[in-house]
Amino acid sequence: MPYPQEPILVIAYNDSSRNVLTAEIEKNDLRAAPCSTFAEAEELALYGCYSGLLIDLPAIVKAKGEEKIIACTLASFFPTLRVRIIGSMLVPMTLAGEARQDNSLNDFLEKSCSLFAPRKLRLYRRRPLCISTLLMEGGKQQRGYTLDLSWGGAFVTDTCPERLSTGEQFDLTLHEFGITTRVTIRWIRPWGERFVPGIGVSFNQRDENLEQTLRLLLKTSAELDRDRLSS
């Protein structure tokens, strides 16, 4: 199986440990993105695509407060390998209560990371809110509703989303509030699976009316609503 194409995030508080982990990734002709904190890794993952997360175990143990929250969020999103550096070896380590992980760096890269579809972290937390929508398509309005809503966009139900394509742009109306905004389709969940079909869309721009409505519905500000496991 081919190795992943996108970089691996490498996190270690200690400079020498970070250099060792980075070198091990690069030995396999892969790109590493070395980070000295979990917050630094989160910032990279919000704006770029990555294939996995290689962590020096002491960093997990020492992480406190917001760093701990970010560490758990990243590990729940990306394929993750936690290792302890012993001499020239990377020894995979599993913390109590955590799921089993790969037995070696090679397995991690060849199996877990290669099977993972690289993607960015969500910037904003999704909230389960049902808002009636109208999607303007080809001069006609298609009825739907949101399953979730965030400062960045929404998931809108649609019984035949296969006719649409990622990257397409449409006018979306939040019917209850009389607000129309331009959105871009980011992903599609087709009909026929054991999930509600529809489209994930992002807001192209938030004007004052949309900002006020989102603040009313989400009950928080965009700056404080990062998509993390807990706070």
Residue, then its C-alpha position, 0 to 999 in steps of 0.5 A: m500500500p502506498y504511503p500517504q501524500e500529505p504531511i504527518l503532524v509531529i508533536a514534541y515539547n522537547d526540541s531533540s525529541r521533535n527532531v528525532l520524530t521528524a527524521e524518522i518520518e523523513k526517512n520514509d520519503l514523507r513530509a513532516a510538519p514538526c510542532s512544539t505545541f498542540a496549539e501549533a498543530e491545531e493552527l496548521a490543521l485548520y488551514g491545511c490537509y494532513s495524513g496523521l499525527l505522531i506524538d512524543l508520549p511525554a507531550i501528552v502526559k505534560a499537556k494541561g488545560e487548553e493544550k490537553i483539550i486540543a491534544c484530545t481533539l486532534a487525536s480523535f480526528f487524525p490517525t494517531l501514533r503515540v511513541r516513547i523514544i528509547g535510544s534509536m527506537l520509537v516504541p508505540m505506547t498506549l495510555a490507559g483507557e485509550a483505543r489500541q494503536d498500530n504496533s510500529l511506525n511502518d504500520f501506522l504510515e502504511k495502514s492507518c495514514s494511507l487509508f485516511a482521507p486527508r482533510k482540514l479540521r473544522l474551525y467551528r463547532r457544529r450545533p444540532l439545529c433544524i432551520s428550514t432552508l431554500l436552495m436556489e438551483g437553476g432558477k428554482q427553490q429546493r426545500g430542505y432543512t439543516l441538521d446542524l449549523s455553525w459559524g462556518g456553514a451547515f449540513v442541509t438535507d437533500t433527497c437527491p444530492e448526487r446531482l450536485s458537485t463539490g465546489e458549486q455555489f448557490d444562494l441559500t435562504l434561512h427561511e424563518f429569518g428571511i436571510t439569503t447568503r451565498v454558499t459553497i458545497r464542500w461535501i456530499r452525503p448521497w441518498g441510499e446510505r444509513f444516514v440522512p442525505g444532503i450537502g455540507v456547505s460553507f458560508n462564502q461571507r458573513d454579512e451583519n444580518l447573518e452574523q446577528t442571526l448566527r449569534l442568536l442561534l448559536k449563543t456564542s461568538a465565532e472567536l470562542d466557538r472552536d470545534r473541540l471535544s470539550s471546553 
